Structures are given as C-alpha cells and as structure tokens.
Amino acid sequence: MSGLVPMTGEPLALDLVNTHPSIGDLLTTLDELRAWVTLEADRLPDVGTRTAELTDADLTSVRAVRQHTATALEFARHGGRPPEADLQALNQAQRAAPAILELTWDGTTNAVRRRTGPVGAQLVAALAEAAAELLSGPEVTKVRQCEAEDCVMLFLPAHPRRRWCSAARCGNRVRVARHYQRHRQT
C-alpha cells in the first residue's frame, strides 16, 4: 500500500475515507484494495476471505463509495445536509447486494447478516451500509479531523480531548515539533 499502512480501528466508513490521506491514495491498485479488505476482514466477513475474486471494476466502485461517503460526511459532521447525489449513490450501492438476516439452528436460533451477489457487489454494499449507519447516527456530528497541520484523517473520539488521528502518528509528531520549537528559541 504505497509503503503506508492504513489507519484502522475507527468505524468502517471512516477507515474507508481514511484510505485517502493527504499524502496520496492507498487504494490505487487491486492489490492495495485486497490488502485493505484483508485488514478489515473481521468487519467484512463475507468478503474478507474472498479477496482474490475482486476486480478492477470493484476497485473503481469502492473508490466511488469512498468519495460519496467523504463528501456526505463532510456536510453531515458539520450539521449540514449532504448532497442528494451522494446519498442516492450510497443507497444504490447497497441495493446491488441486498442483506438478509440468515437464521440457523445449533441448539438455539442464531441470525447472521448475509449478502447476496458477487463478492465485489457485497463489498461495495457493505461499505455503503457502513456509511449509511454512520451518517444516520447521532455520532456523525462528533467525527473530527486530525488537528495535525498536514493530516486530513477523520476519527470518532472516545474521549472528548482527543485531538489527533493517532497519538503515535500525528500526536507524537506535533509534540516533537513543539519540543523542538521551545528548545530552538532558548
């Protein structure tokens, strides 16, 4: 992935948007998409083990969902109305691979969410659904952009004082820069 490791651990929709940091795009090739899906396999169970089936068309579709999610999120997190075209594109992506709660029995009744259709359509639909869940939830207005000067990563803070996408990445760089400035001035 261009030598960069994508940030994971945020809601899936944010992890997707964060594959386009300020220094480039982490989803420019099919191999990069496959590697990212593998990183997110626990949240994409229907797709995570079938990445070999993904195609260049799927990469294009995932990138489109990422752009629609990013645009809609930029409006929604500031309390604005997302563009209708972005909302409709996310809805259409979900329709391409409908999900059902599949019932099974192993002594008790279990329900597992499953999608139908080709693996690429399942991936795109799952990502669009993750965007819909984030955009329609109350936490959307809590999504923040990293405060590091050169970072565009988004995160959902668990603590109200969180300022950076990652304490190890941007937080450490900002602290080191401040330390350097203080000692350079003396």
C-alpha positions in Angstrom: 0.0 0.0 0.0 2.4 2.6 -1.2 4.6 1.9 1.8 2.0 3.4 4.1 -0.1 1.4 6.5 -3.7 2.5 6.5 -5.2 3.5 9.8 -7.8 1.1 11.1 -10.0 0.8 14.2 -12.4 3.7 13.5 -15.9 2.9 12.3 -15.6 1.1 8.9 -16.8 4.2 6.9 -14.1 6.3 8.5 -11.5 3.6 7.8 -12.6 3.7 4.2 -12.4 7.5 3.9 -9.0 7.4 5.7 -7.6 5.4 2.8 -7.1 8.7 1.1 -4.8 10.6 3.4 -3.2 14.0 2.5 -0.1 12.3 1.1 -1.8 10.1 -1.5 -4.3 7.3 -2.1 -3.9 3.9 -0.5 -6.4 2.3 -2.9 -4.9 2.8 -6.3 -4.4 -0.8 -7.3 -6.4 -4.0 -6.9 -3.6 -5.4 -4.7 -4.0 -2.4 -2.4 -7.7 -2.9 -2.2 -7.2 -6.6 -1.4 -4.7 -5.8 1.3 -7.1 -3.2 2.9 -10.0 -5.6 2.8 -7.8 -8.2 4.5 -7.0 -5.7 7.2 -10.8 -5.2 7.7 -11.7 -8.9 7.3 -13.3 -9.1 10.7 -15.8 -6.4 9.7 -16.3 -7.7 6.2 -16.7 -11.4 6.9 -18.5 -12.2 3.6 -15.7 -10.7 1.6 -12.5 -10.8 3.7 -11.7 -14.4 2.7 -12.6 -13.9 -1.0 -10.4 -11.0 -2.0 -8.9 -12.9 -5.0 -12.4 -12.6 -6.6 -12.2 -8.7 -6.6 -11.8 -7.0 -9.9 -10.7 -3.6 -11.2 -14.3 -2.7 -11.6 -14.8 -3.4 -7.9 -11.8 -1.1 -7.1 -13.5 1.7 -9.1 -16.8 1.1 -7.2 -15.1 1.1 -3.8 -13.3 4.3 -4.7 -16.7 5.8 -5.7 -18.3 4.8 -2.5 -15.3 6.3 -0.6 -15.8 9.6 -2.4 -19.6 9.7 -1.8 -19.0 8.8 1.8 -16.3 11.5 2.3 -18.5 14.2 0.6 -21.6 13.3 2.6 -19.7 13.0 5.8 -18.1 16.5 5.4 -21.6 18.0 5.3 -23.2 15.8 7.9 -20.5 16.1 10.5 -20.9 19.9 10.5 -24.7 19.6 10.8 -25.4 20.2 7.1 -27.4 18.4 4.6 -25.3 16.0 2.4 -25.8 16.3 -1.3 -28.7 14.2 -2.6 -26.5 12.7 -5.3 -24.1 11.3 -2.7 -26.9 9.9 -0.6 -28.6 8.3 -3.7 -25.2 6.8 -4.8 -24.8 5.2 -1.4 -28.3 3.8 -1.5 -27.8 2.4 -4.9 -24.6 0.7 -3.9 -26.5 -1.0 -1.0 -29.2 -2.2 -3.4 -26.6 -4.0 -5.6 -26.1 -6.7 -2.9 -29.1 -6.9 -0.5 -28.5 -8.2 3.0 -30.7 -10.6 4.9 -30.6 -12.0 8.5 -30.0 -15.7 7.8 -31.4 -17.9 10.5 -29.5 -21.0 11.6 -30.1 -23.5 14.4 -27.4 -25.1 16.6 -29.4 -25.7 19.7 -30.6 -22.1 19.7 -31.7 -19.8 16.9 -28.9 -17.6 15.5 -29.2 -14.8 13.0 -26.2 -13.9 10.8 -26.3 -11.0 8.3 -25.5 -12.2 4.8 -25.4 -10.5 1.4 -26.2 -11.9 -2.0 -24.5 -11.3 -5.2 -20.9 -11.2 -6.5 -18.1 -10.5 -3.9 -17.4 -7.1 -5.3 -21.0 -6.0 -5.0 -21.1 -7.4 -1.5 -18.1 -5.4 -0.6 -19.4 -2.1 -2.1 -22.8 -2.7 -0.4 -21.3 -3.4 3.0 -19.1 -0.2 2.7 -22.1 1.9 1.6 -24.2 0.4 4.5 -21.4 1.3 7.0 -21.5 4.9 5.6 -25.3 5.0 5.9 -25.1 3.8 9.6 -22.5 6.5 10.4 -24.3 9.2 8.5 -27.7 8.4 10.1 -26.4 8.0 13.7 -26.0 10.7 16.4 -22.2 10.3 16.5 -21.8 11.7 13.0 -21.5 15.3 14.4 -18.8 14.0 16.8 -16.5 13.0 13.9 -13.3 15.1 13.9 -10.5 15.8 11.6 -7.0 15.3 13.0 -5.5 18.6 14.3 -2.1 18.0 12.9 -1.3 20.6 10.3 -0.8 18.2 7.4 -3.3 15.5 8.2 -6.8 15.0 6.9 -7.6 11.8 8.7 -11.0 11.5 10.4 -11.8 9.8 13.7 -14.6 9.4 16.2 -13.1 10.3 19.6 -13.8 8.0 22.5 -12.5 10.8 24.7 -13.6 14.5 24.2 -10.0 15.7 24.5 -8.6 13.6 21.7 -7.1 15.8 19.0 -5.1 13.6 16.7 -6.0 10.6 14.5 -3.3 8.7 16.2 -1.2 9.5 19.2 1.6 7.5 17.8 1.5 9.1 14.3 0.4 12.7 14.4 0.3 13.3 18.2 3.9 12.4 18.5 5.0 14.5 15.5 3.2 17.5 16.9 4.7 17.1 20.4 8.2 16.6 18.9 7.8 19.7 16.8 6.6 21.8 19.8 9.6 20.5 21.8 12.0 21.4 19.0 10.5 24.9 18.7 10.7 25.5 22.5 14.3 24.4 22.7 15.3 26.2 19.5 14.1 29.5 20.8 16.2 29.3 24.1 
